[in-house]
Structures are given as C-alpha cells and as structure tokens.
Amino acid sequence: MLEPISINIASLNLPALLPMAILVIGALALLVADLVVKGLNRSFFTMITVLFIILDLGAVIGYNGPVRGFFDVLLVDGIAIIAQVIILVASAFFVPLSLSHRHFREFEMAEFYALFMFMIVGFQCMVVSDNLILIFIGLETASLSLYTLIAMHNRMKAFEAAIKYFTMGALAAGFYTLSALIFYAMTGSVEIYEIERVLVERQFEPLLGVLAATVFMLGALGFKLSLVPSHTWTPDVYEGSSAPLAGYMSVVPKIAGFVVAMRLFEMLVLSGVTWVEDILYALVVLTMTLANITALVQEDVKRMLAFSSISHAGSMMAAIMIGTTQANTALFLYWTLFMFTNLGAFTMLWIVRHRKNLWDERYQHPFSKFSGMIKIMPMTATIMGVFMFALAGMPPFSVFWGKLYLLSAAINSEYIFLALIIVLNSAIAVYYYMKLVVYMFLKEPTTDDATLFTTNASTPLKVIIGFAAMVTIFSILFVEPLLNVITKYVSSSGF
Amino acid sequence: MEHILSLLVFFPAMAALLGFMVNKESIRAYAIGVSAIEFFLSIILWIGFDASNAGYQFVEYFALIPSYGMSYYLGVDGISLFLVILTTFTTMIALIALNIEKDIKNLILSVLFLEMAMVGVFVILDIIWFYAFWELSLVPMLYIIGAWGSTRRVYAAIKFFLYTFAGSILMLVGILYMAHLYYQATGVWSFALPDWYMMQIPFTTQLWLFGAFFLAFAVKVPMFPFHTWLPYAHGQAPTIGSIILAAVLLKMGSYGFVRFSLPLFPDASVYFLMPVAIVAIIMVIYAAMVAYAQEDMKQVIAYSSISHMGIVVLGTFAMNAEGITGSIFLMLSHGIVSGALFMLVGMIYDRRHTKLMKDFGGLASVMPGFATIYGIMLMASVGLPLTIGFVGEFLSLAGFYRISWVMTMLAGTGIILGAVYMLVLYKRSFFGAVVHEENKTLKDLNAKELTALIPLVALVVILGIYPKPVLSTIDMSVQKMLVLMEQKAVEQSTKDLIINANTVGGTK
C-alpha cells in the first residue's frame, strides 16, 4: 500500500504562487466573459487585462513570505521581484497599444488578451524559479503563446514570422532539454543551486559534460536573447509582427532570459573554468559588433531597431559575464530605461503605420518614409529623434545612464578592453540611429500629406508616447531611486 | 546672484521650449531678445565676479545621484568666465546678423538649445554633466549644418557629428576610469572636478588617461590629423553655423585641455609636451599653407582657424602663466575675429552667391564700409599690434619661448604665412579694378549688418589696446592652476619643468 503523502499546507507557501495565479484566473475569466457576453469591445479586454496586470504587480511587490515555496520549486528572491516588475510594467504599457485608431482583427478577439496573460505567466515562471523544469515550462508556455500572438496579426509576413519563430524556438527548446538532461545526468538534480553544489564538489568534472551542457544552454538561451549566431530570426520576426508586439519582444522575453542566464552562467563563470568566460566573452563581442554592423545597412527602420536590440542584448550579456553586483544592477537599470525608450520608438512606428506600403514595395517602414518629417510633423519628428539619440546612448537621455553604469561596472572589474569594445560599438551604433534623424531632419519631404502618417494615431497611443518621451528625457531624475531599489534587491539575492 | 549660473545655462533652453509657441513672423525678434537677455546675464556675472578670488565662484551644488557620486555642480572662474561671455555675445551677434528665411523657427530654436549646451560646457564642474553637454552640443549643430547648409551639407553634417562623437567616446571610458581610481583612493564615488583635482595619479595611468581625454579634445580643436571635418563643416554650414562653430565650439576643445588635461594629468602633459607641440606647429604651418592655396574665401578663414588653434594649443602647453593666459585670450580673440570674418563672408555671399575670390576684385571702391571692417578684422586675424589678435598670439608664443625657442620661431612663421594668405585674399577681393559687371552695383553694409559688426570692431580695438582687465582675471586662475599642477605632479622632472617655465618673467 502506498504511503499517504502528508504535506503541511503552510510549508507549500502558496502566496508565492499568487502572482501567477492571478493572471491565469484573469485569462480564464476573460475567456468565459467572452463566451457569455457577445460583442465585447477591445477597450474592455484591454482595460481588464491591464487591471489584472496591476493586481499581479501588487501581489509581486507586496509579497513578503519566505524565498522558497511550492516544494522548493519557486525562488522569489530580489532579482525575481525586479524582473517581474519590469515584465509587468512593460506589459501594462504594451496592452493599451491595441487601442490604435484603426482596428486590427487580433485586438478584437478575447483570445489575444487571454494568450497574452498566459504568456506573462510563462515569463514570470521563468524568473521565479531556479528549477530547470519549471523554467522550461515557463519558457514553453510563454513561447507558444507568443507564436500564436504573432500569427494573429494575420498578414502574410506575420505567418512567416510565426512559423520561423516557432521552428527556431522548437530547436532551442530541444537544446534546452538536452542541456537540462546533461546537467541532471551529471549531478542528479535539476535545481541550479544543487547543480552548482555538486559541480563545485567535483571541481566541474567531467569537464566535457559541463561544456556540452553549457553550449546547449547557450544555444537555447541565446535564441531567446537573440545572441549571435542564433539571432537570425529577430529581424524577420520583428518585421512580420505588429510594431507593438515587436517592441514587446525586444524587451520582455529578454529580461526573463537574462534572469535565467544570470542564475546559470554566473555560477559557471564564477566556477573559474576559464573557457566558460571565454565563450561568453566571444559571444558578447560578436553579438554587439555583428549586430551593429548589420544594422548599418538596413533599409527599414523596424529591421534596424531589431538589430539594435540584438546589440543592446549583447551588452547585457556583458553585464552577466562581469557578474558583480554593480554589473547586475547595471543590467536591470539599463533594461528598465531601455524599456521605456524602446517602447516609445516602436509605438512611434505603430502610429505612423499605414495600411499600404506607400514608400517601398518590400518594407513597411523604409527610411525614406520618414524623409523630411520635421517639416510635416515637427513634434513627432522631434520625439522620434530623442528616442533615437537615447538609444544611441547620448547623454542625458535614458539609455546613457544604463550604459554609463555598465561601463563603470566593467572598468571597476578591470574589464577595460570590454569597456572599450562597448564604447566603440556605441560609436558605430550612433551612425544608424542618426541615419533616421538625418532622414527626418535634413532631407526634403516626399509628401506634404500629414494624414498619411496619422491614420493609426489615437489618444491612448499619444499618451503612451508622451509618457515614454518624458521618462526618456528626464531619466536623470529616476536614476537615483532606481539605483537604490535595484541595488538593494540584487545584493539581497546574492548576485 | 545665487543661481545665476543655472539661469545662464537653462534660460536659453527654456526660451527655446517656449519658442515653440512663438509665431514664425516674430521669432527673429524673440531670438534676439532672448540672446540679449542672456548676454546681459553674463555681463551681470562679470560684474558680480570677484576678480581677486582665483577659485570657483557662484558655486551651485546639488547631489543628483549621491550613491554614484554624480551631482549638479556649477562654478565659474577666471578661465571660464570670458568664454561664457564670448558664447553669449557671439550667439547674440550671430542672431542679429541672421538673414535666413527658410524654416527660421527651427533654426532659431536649435541655436538657443545649442547656446544652453555651450554655456553648460564652460560652467559645469561635474564631469558626467560636462560630457552630457559636450555631446548635446553636437545635435543642434548637426541640424544647423545639415538643414541650412549648401549642397553637400548632409555629408558635412554627418562627418562633423561622427568625428566628434567617436572622438569623445573614449573620453567616457577615461572619465569612468578616473572615477574608479577616485573610488579606490577614497572609498566614495565622485565626479566633481575639484575632487578630482585633489587626486594624484600614478605616472603610467596618467599617460593612458591623458590619451583618452586628448583624443576628444584634439578632434574638437581640431588638431592635425583630425582636422579634416572642419573645412567641410565650414564650407557647407550656413553663416550662423560657421560663426558659432568657429567662435565657440572649437574653443570647447582647447578649454578641455586647460580645464582637464593639464591639471588632472600634469606629468602626462609634460611628458607629451613635445609631441603635442610638434603637432601644434604642423597645424600652424600646414594649415596656413593650405589656406594660401584656397580659392574660396570661407575655406581660407576655415584653415586660418586651424592655424590659430595651433597657437592656442602651443600656448596651453607652454606650462606657464603667460602661455596659458595668452592661449585663453587667444581663444577669445579668435572667437571674435573669426566670427566676424565668417559673418563678413556670409554678407558678401548673400549679395553675390559666391565665395570665390576670382569673382570679386575692386570691392573696396564699391563697398567702402564693408572693405574697412573686413580690413580691420583681417589685421586682427593676422595679429597686428594694437588689435585683439596680437595680445593672445604674442603671449602664447612668449610663453612657449621658455620651453623651446626653435619651435617658437617655427610657430612664428605661421604668423608670417598668415599675413601672406590674408593679404592676398584682401588684395584679390578688394583692390584693383572692378572686373565683374555684377560687382559694380553691390550695396554697402546696411543698418542691420552694421549693428552686428560694430560691437565686434569696437571689441577688437578696445581689447587690443587695453586687455588688462580680462588678462588679469584669467591670469589669477591660471596661476592657481599651475600651483596645483606643480603640487600634485608625481615626477620630480615635471615639477622642475613647471617651475623652470615659470621663473623668468613670470610669477611663481
């Protein structure tokens, strides 16, 4: 006869599950509501989703239970909390982008919002765990939802993007399971801290096994974080997705990936097995440099922004490689500030979206579309210019402070050469960001018809743009409080 | 007077923001009004400035990111005071002389934002903010050159931007490394310049850091061989862009040498003295020769700027009070003179739509007023005694004489060459018979142009005859800086050189 399993319900620490549970309930409730009441408007779905996200945010911030929970699978430490806050805030700003002036079919469907919430749950699971299996479940939940969300845009390019993302993602998932399998085979555990303990005990023998597991894991996470060489999907997928979703993909899935990478690779880098650091170093340099050089020759703004986000992700991997508290703080600071600026830039593309490709047969947003914009829409052009210079790391705009702190972290840990590579990349990057500025400010307009650029503009979108612009311009005022909060959380969780 | 520096920095920016609401027809009057108020503020600053205090005055301090040592820290001393006044003055004069009609509102708002960045560079004492203002000054200039320039404007604008941006990016690493050193030495983060002044840095580290900062400043000055962006930028820029570029933006580089390179890295500055001086002399002679070969008036003045900036750099690296004071005075005089010359070229270009010397000739008989003012400015540029150009050039060279008389002689030939190309320019454009039919009907300067030019002429003469009030104020702060350099130098040879350079004919 089987032994009855008796577990004290208190030891499960169910409140740790609460944030994810809220969104799951929200998503299910939304589906039910859609079944019961016909003809619900997208504004209803949007606001309900935002409300659930806010509830979730409250649950995340308000959580003060033990770090471990639910059979020790959950790990609610400092970085998990910051990462969740970033994920939720970015999501809360993303959803209202559905309220554009023109109607898109996907935003009329309740399924879109339900899937969106499931996706957030997936990302949250990735960051609040150090159990490779739960991370995998989170990763797959989020990815499968995301594939569908992309395809729901219902354009030729969107299907292509979704299929491309799906096939590449399936490969990455395979890599992930292989890596987890090898770790399990070597250490008998799927928990990162346990793996670390066993490996340290055995001094990282067998080295070949660790190498294989690391390489597979890099392949898997490298796909999510769009690191070279598994970055090739990024521009195509961004191009195929709607602009807000592309902007979302460049921020949220990556922060979830960074947290997993942080938990896993910093353990490996600190192990002193030098080749782990060498591989990461090469990866960081290649990702930043190749992406920047490829971005130089792009003819479409969205693709340019895709490559630029790859390059930004590269410098974040540099922070993970450096691995000090300051570097990890820099990562979150950078990403928080980058989130607003990038959100602004992609929202801008969303606003100027036109039903037809009037400027170029191949691309939605060729540079020539923005030609002479300062004369047609001075305000829009100025704000877009600010976003571009901010992304390029011009002081005193948002991303500069993150970059500054990251460089400082690199220099303080004696990675002078790495710091030099990062700044040289900034010098390359400024060229392609400036290309858009040059088109907007220095070229003659191709059309005088401002309405061509505003067919998708609506009040919610303008509010979001205004907010993003304010944060970008006055970011200096938020750096100190952000730095304090992030440093507190990061150092309290031992990174 | 408590917050006058903040006011000086942010008044133009505020005015620019509010300027979005001002109607296009009134924007010129608005701009002149704003820049006049700004100039007036800077004069108040001078009046309130205590000429017997060598340290920073009107200091404002507010800890912005205390956990990372970043602050909002303003202060002005004798070195920066007159550069601030030069900035506000030039901006005002350039706006008065402005006669562009196309998209004038955008142009004026950019100029006002630019003024904020320029004043900010000169009065800020927090290095991160310095870097921020330094970079921010590029953006409006990019727009000014790129949107209102001549045919190849976009290329020139991008070249200007990329050169200066790429040059200064290494400075950022240098800044962060300095902060790192400061943190290691004291256990606190600080980006405040006066804090950094207190720090002694090991010799080899100084060499690297000097290099990182040097590149940024050298591109801006511009020093040979990083000077190639300048003739392009000047050639394509509209008049107002050229005036501000020559009068103020170039001075940011040479100001950087005085403010950062010398006092922060005294040993490295002395170590690199000869290489820098050689490059400076190449600038002086080579640019003068290139200037001689130009057909385009504006290019002549652009290359003469490079030549004069060579003497500025030479004076700065003389490591003594005469040389450095002279080089700062030369920055001021070059700002006034080259600004005026670019303005004059702009005026003739507006009339004839050409800047080539061969299209002129005999202008003196058609436009006597224009020819007179042009002549005065030309003489000041050459460095004729009793004009403003002479004082700075003489002091810089006299200062460097203590270091090496041979090199001073070589640099002196630059002045002779300067006289050659400038006088040739004058001869070909203004003397002789009026060859071209179009030139016979040219109108002399009108009231608006005279309003802009006469103050410049007055300054050229007054400061040429009696520069003392300006010089003594600069000199005091320079001497304080030299004492600091001597004290914090780690190598004995550096101390010897500084003392030696300052003993004869100077005060130590």
Interface residues (C-beta under 8 A of the other chain):
Chain A: I374 K375 P378 F389 M394 P395 P396 F400 L404 Y405 L407 S408 I411 N412 I416 A419 L420 V423 L424 S426 A427 V430 Y431 M434 V437 V438 F441 L442 K443 I476 V479 E480 L483 N484 T487
Chain B: L64 I65 P66 S67 Y68 D103 N106 I128 W129 Y131 A132 E135 L136 V139 L142 Y143 G146 A147 R153 V154 A157 I158 F161 L162 F165 A166 I169 L170 L172 V173 L176 Y177 A179 H180 Y183
